Amino acid sequence: MSNRQARREQARTSRTQQTKRPSGGKQSSGGSGGGSSIFSRGFLIAIGAFVLVAIAIGVAVVVFNESDSEELATMIEDGTDNLPLEMADGAKLGNDDAPVKMVSYEDFQCPFCLRYNAEIEPGLIDQLVKTGEVQMEFRHLPILRNESVTAALASQCAADQNKFWPYHHRLFLTQAEAGQTENEQTNVGRFSDSKLKEFASDLGLDRAVFDDCLDSRKHLDLITEHGREANEFGITGTPGFTLNGQPLTQGAPSTVDDWVELIRNFENQMATATANAGTPAATTSPVATTSPAPSPSGTASATTTTPAASQTAVATATP
């Protein structure tokens, strides 16, 4: 049995075991050293002003095929193999002089973020990042609370050692193998402190440095700032996106081809605005029209099953 086949079998076994347990969507992670309960209080103080209620609101229920999680896991593994790590700088991927700066606000427990990272992101990296057209940056909107925040902190600790992107992929691979798109569960121990430290070992990070970073919650202020930014952009669900500092205003594309078309149209708009009126490029507002936008109430469209358009919605408060 190949290594990849073994991973698929392990995922199937894990999902079978999970069906025998009570639903744990609201329980704490039980992280090492009692970190979960302590951190939960700190999280509420630090970020509670920007994301008050981390719950899904009326998101359409999508039923996936039995093989879907395995396919997503394979996509993420293939994407990991094809990462242009020479273009990585912390949580950024791509050339600093790329004309389009694309920022995604995501949550490592969000199933729609998982699908975006498996189905869309690898194509964008191949077609737009490697060609120098786009620089991607991952920022955090941990709307699903405890383990979303610890995973965000751990990924930034990995970024300190310039291993953000392999670590990011490892987190989403864990979710894919657990069947998160088929049976969403949050804060059930997948991203406990001990598990996050194991991932660091698997990826060859300096464990002493990583452990100190995670245990101290070193990057909590950064995670909080990302939440504030998302709130100011009006991003109330994950994944959410901006291009050159402008949020996508009509939802996000549902396919790689539509994303490529959107971004290249945006580039053309910037060039035209600059040539004709001297308008700074960053003032051009990208508008995606290839997929339905969430309704005014914040409920994702029930007809949309794509990861970018079917966002996990949350309640927010203005600072």
Wavefront OBJ file of the C-alpha trace (Angstrom):
o trace
v 0.000 0.000 0.000
v 1.416 3.382 -0.960
v 1.936 6.134 1.569
v -0.910 8.160 0.067
v -3.252 5.162 0.098
v -2.364 4.594 3.742
v -3.324 8.198 4.497
v -6.686 7.696 2.788
v -7.326 4.527 4.809
v -6.411 6.365 8.014
v -8.860 9.129 7.111
v -11.652 6.616 6.559
v -10.929 4.968 9.923
v -10.905 8.363 11.660
v -14.274 9.303 10.181
v -15.766 5.945 11.223
v -14.607 6.494 14.789
v -16.012 10.024 14.835
v -19.500 8.789 13.934
v -19.508 6.776 17.185
v -18.838 9.833 19.345
v -21.274 12.497 20.495
v -21.084 15.666 18.458
v -18.317 17.857 19.851
v -18.939 21.075 17.979
v -19.052 23.153 21.158
v -16.489 21.482 23.364
v -13.029 22.827 24.097
v -9.933 21.372 22.525
v -8.343 20.049 25.667
v -4.961 21.370 24.539
v -1.766 20.538 26.396
v -1.095 22.227 29.701
v -4.707 23.358 30.106
v -4.056 25.934 27.404
v -7.536 25.771 25.930
v -9.477 27.204 28.862
v -6.840 29.826 29.655
v -6.518 30.867 26.056
v -10.274 31.014 25.548
v -10.505 33.788 28.125
v -7.601 35.656 26.559
v -9.100 35.291 23.129
v -12.439 36.725 24.209
v -10.706 39.759 25.681
v -8.403 40.358 22.724
v -10.658 39.716 19.768
v -14.174 39.742 21.168
v -14.693 43.390 20.195
v -14.274 42.506 16.531
v -15.893 39.078 16.186
v -18.542 38.689 18.855
v -20.331 35.513 17.906
v -18.447 32.815 16.041
v -21.346 30.783 14.711
v -22.602 29.868 11.281
v -25.768 31.729 10.273
v -28.053 30.005 7.814
v -25.351 28.542 5.609
v -26.727 26.177 3.012
v -26.164 22.530 3.856
v -24.221 20.844 1.089
v -24.013 17.082 0.805
v -20.798 15.841 -0.768
v -19.984 12.475 -2.287
v -18.459 9.852 -0.007
v -15.135 10.168 -1.833
v -15.054 13.950 -1.623
v -12.816 14.277 1.429
v -10.306 11.847 -0.046
v -10.208 13.855 -3.251
v -9.704 17.075 -1.308
v -6.871 15.513 0.680
v -5.176 14.384 -2.524
v -5.568 17.870 -4.021
v -3.942 19.421 -0.951
v -1.083 16.912 -1.002
v -0.490 17.634 -4.685
v -0.663 21.362 -3.992
v 1.927 20.975 -1.239
v 4.273 19.213 -3.657
v 3.917 22.078 -6.147
v 4.383 25.015 -3.762
v 6.970 27.529 -5.061
v 8.630 27.809 -1.670
v 11.377 29.982 -3.119
v 8.659 32.642 -3.514
v 7.488 32.394 0.110
v 8.024 35.124 2.675
v 6.180 34.296 5.865
v 2.458 34.215 5.055
v 3.060 35.793 1.638
v 3.599 33.799 -1.539
v 4.732 35.498 -4.727
v 6.862 38.376 -5.914
v 6.780 41.631 -3.956
v 6.489 43.547 -7.237
v 3.434 41.594 -8.427
v 0.833 44.117 -9.679
v -2.004 42.412 -7.781
v -1.827 41.790 -4.053
v -4.483 39.252 -3.107
v -5.285 38.792 0.583
v -7.478 35.995 1.891
v -9.049 36.061 5.366
v -9.572 32.487 6.480
v -10.258 30.116 9.352
v -8.470 26.762 9.478
v -11.639 25.032 10.732
v -13.883 26.502 8.025
v -15.004 23.813 5.525
v -15.397 26.383 2.738
v -11.822 27.555 3.314
v -10.789 23.916 3.037
v -12.489 23.559 -0.324
v -11.017 26.842 -1.580
v -7.516 25.749 -0.588
v -7.914 22.344 -2.194
v -9.825 23.201 -5.365
v -8.969 26.821 -6.211
v -5.727 27.973 -4.635
v -3.350 25.504 -6.380
v -4.582 26.661 -9.791
v -4.133 30.309 -8.845
v -0.604 29.602 -7.667
v 0.249 27.873 -10.942
v -1.369 30.411 -13.252
v -0.934 33.718 -11.426
v 1.584 33.500 -8.580
v 4.333 31.621 -10.395
v 3.970 33.971 -13.378
v 4.513 37.037 -11.186
v 1.027 38.493 -11.662
v -0.223 37.953 -8.108
v 1.215 37.884 -4.635
v -0.997 35.980 -2.186
v -1.132 36.693 1.514
v -3.004 34.667 4.132
v -4.562 36.549 7.045
v -6.639 35.238 9.888
v -10.310 35.521 10.728
v -10.740 32.772 13.351
v -14.502 32.947 13.619
v -14.915 29.392 14.909
v -13.059 30.222 18.088
v -10.688 28.248 20.287
v -8.922 25.850 17.933
v -9.251 28.262 15.022
v -7.242 30.751 17.053
v -4.625 28.265 18.242
v -4.181 27.037 14.659
v -3.785 30.626 13.482
v -1.175 31.276 16.158
v 0.678 28.072 15.306
v 0.749 28.928 11.608
v 2.317 32.292 12.435
v 4.896 30.521 14.585
v 5.670 28.407 11.520
v 5.876 31.620 9.479
v 8.626 32.807 11.843
v 10.689 29.913 10.470
v 9.444 30.567 6.907
v 7.412 27.370 6.969
v 3.984 28.988 6.889
v 2.829 27.474 3.605
v 3.744 23.839 4.319
v 2.197 24.235 7.785
v -0.914 25.877 6.326
v -1.304 22.928 3.963
v -0.808 20.471 6.826
v -3.650 22.071 8.788
v -6.062 21.884 5.877
v -4.941 18.328 5.092
v -5.873 17.374 8.654
v -9.349 18.781 8.120
v -9.755 17.035 4.764
v -8.734 13.680 6.208
v -11.185 14.152 9.063
v -14.051 14.697 6.613
v -14.721 18.304 7.605
v -16.696 19.041 4.433
v -18.961 16.044 5.025
v -19.430 16.327 8.778
v -18.317 19.691 10.088
v -16.982 19.573 13.634
v -15.136 22.325 15.440
v -12.993 22.437 18.564
v -12.807 18.652 18.913
v -9.051 18.357 19.428
v -7.716 18.344 15.870
v -5.814 21.552 16.594
v -4.921 21.075 20.235
v -1.550 22.473 21.292
v -0.034 18.995 21.339
v -1.263 18.202 17.812
v -0.022 21.537 16.489
v 3.402 20.820 17.960
v 3.421 17.383 16.337
v 2.789 18.995 12.964
v 5.774 21.272 13.575
v 7.965 18.232 14.200
v 6.652 16.517 11.071
v 7.662 19.541 8.994
v 11.123 19.843 10.506
v 10.615 23.077 12.434
v 12.803 23.972 15.389
v 10.555 22.636 18.124
v 12.052 24.632 20.974
v 11.469 27.889 19.121
v 8.036 26.812 17.887
v 6.852 25.587 21.282
v 7.921 28.795 23.005
v 6.137 30.839 20.346
v 2.897 28.875 20.656
v 2.914 28.564 24.444
v 3.407 32.321 24.840
v 0.624 33.130 22.324
v 3.218 35.377 20.707
v 1.128 36.412 17.710
v -2.184 37.100 19.438
v -1.985 40.829 18.663
v -1.438 40.067 14.975
v -4.443 37.726 14.838
v -6.537 40.393 16.558
v -5.397 43.008 14.049
v -6.376 40.750 11.160
v -9.850 40.428 12.670
v -10.091 44.201 12.941
v -9.046 44.621 9.292
v -11.626 42.093 8.095
v -14.312 43.852 10.099
v -13.390 47.203 8.534
v -13.617 45.663 5.066
v -17.073 44.333 5.873
v -15.887 40.730 5.615
v -18.234 38.719 7.831
v -17.519 35.213 6.561
v -14.655 33.017 5.517
v -13.011 32.849 3.118
v -13.065 36.581 2.339
v -10.812 38.339 -0.149
v -9.331 41.687 -1.067
v -7.426 42.738 -4.181
v -5.022 45.636 -3.682
v -6.826 46.569 -0.517
v -10.315 46.469 -2.012
v -12.791 43.758 -0.918
v -14.609 41.644 -3.456
v -18.060 43.183 -3.364
v -20.254 40.597 -5.096
v -18.942 37.301 -3.811
v -15.963 35.349 -5.074
v -15.526 33.274 -8.244
v -16.348 29.598 -8.095
v -13.700 28.218 -10.470
v -10.022 28.761 -11.155
v -10.806 30.038 -14.659
v -13.245 32.604 -13.283
v -10.692 33.749 -10.722
v -8.068 34.172 -13.435
v -10.512 36.152 -15.566
v -11.469 38.363 -12.624
v -7.883 39.164 -11.693
v -6.770 39.851 -15.242
v -9.775 42.112 -15.770
v -8.782 43.872 -12.571
v -5.247 44.336 -13.882
v -6.650 45.838 -17.081
v -8.877 48.189 -15.087
v -5.890 49.369 -13.065
v -3.841 49.979 -16.189
v -6.677 51.845 -17.896
v -7.414 53.990 -14.837
v -3.750 54.895 -14.476
v -3.269 55.698 -18.155
v -6.470 57.698 -18.653
v -6.907 59.554 -15.402
v -3.859 58.964 -13.270
v -6.000 57.135 -10.746
v -3.916 55.192 -8.215
v -4.177 51.509 -8.979
v -5.344 50.594 -5.489
v -8.546 52.630 -5.851
v -9.948 50.318 -8.511
v -12.609 48.234 -6.834
v -12.760 44.599 -7.971
v -16.265 43.260 -8.457
v -16.791 39.557 -8.945
v -19.938 38.687 -10.863
v -19.363 34.990 -11.457
v -21.118 33.712 -8.329
v -24.022 34.868 -6.126
v -23.259 37.197 -3.256
v -24.579 36.538 0.240
v -28.023 37.961 0.886
v -28.370 41.219 2.881
v -29.101 39.201 6.000
v -25.694 37.555 5.747
v -27.097 34.172 4.743
v -25.154 32.390 2.050
v -27.035 31.594 -1.131
v -28.739 28.212 -0.868
v -28.073 27.584 -4.542
v -24.325 28.015 -4.234
v -22.076 25.085 -3.362
v -18.713 26.633 -4.153
v -16.185 27.251 -1.372
v -15.739 30.970 -2.005
v -19.377 31.950 -2.439
v -20.844 29.705 0.268
v -19.118 31.466 3.104
v -19.433 30.754 6.804
v -21.235 33.840 8.061
v -20.722 35.445 11.461
v -22.046 38.343 13.480
v -19.616 41.245 13.858
v -19.465 44.483 15.780
v -18.011 47.789 14.694
v -14.993 48.737 16.858
l 1 2 3 4 5 6 7 8 9 10 11 12 13 14 15 16 17 18 19 20 21 22 23 24 25 26 27 28 29 30 31 32 33 34 35 36 37 38 39 40 41 42 43 44 45 46 47 48 49 50 51 52 53 54 55 56 57 58 59 60 61 62 63 64 65 66 67 68 69 70 71 72 73 74 75 76 77 78 79 80 81 82 83 84 85 86 87 88 89 90 91 92 93 94 95 96 97 98 99 100 101 102 103 104 105 106 107 108 109 110 111 112 113 114 115 116 117 118 119 120 121 122 123 124 125 126 127 128 129 130 131 132 133 134 135 136 137 138 139 140 141 142 143 144 145 146 147 148 149 150 151 152 153 154 155 156 157 158 159 160 161 162 163 164 165 166 167 168 169 170 171 172 173 174 175 176 177 178 179 180 181 182 183 184 185 186 187 188 189 190 191 192 193 194 195 196 197 198 199 200 201 202 203 204 205 206 207 208 209 210 211 212 213 214 215 216 217 218 219 220 221 222 223 224 225 226 227 228 229 230 231 232 233 234 235 236 237 238 239 240 241 242 243 244 245 246 247 248 249 250 251 252 253 254 255 256 257 258 259 260 261 262 263 264 265 266 267 268 269 270 271 272 273 274 275 276 277 278 279 280 281 282 283 284 285 286 287 288 289 290 291 292 293 294 295 296 297 298 299 300 301 302 303 304 305 306 307 308 309 310 311 312 313 314 315 316 317 318 319
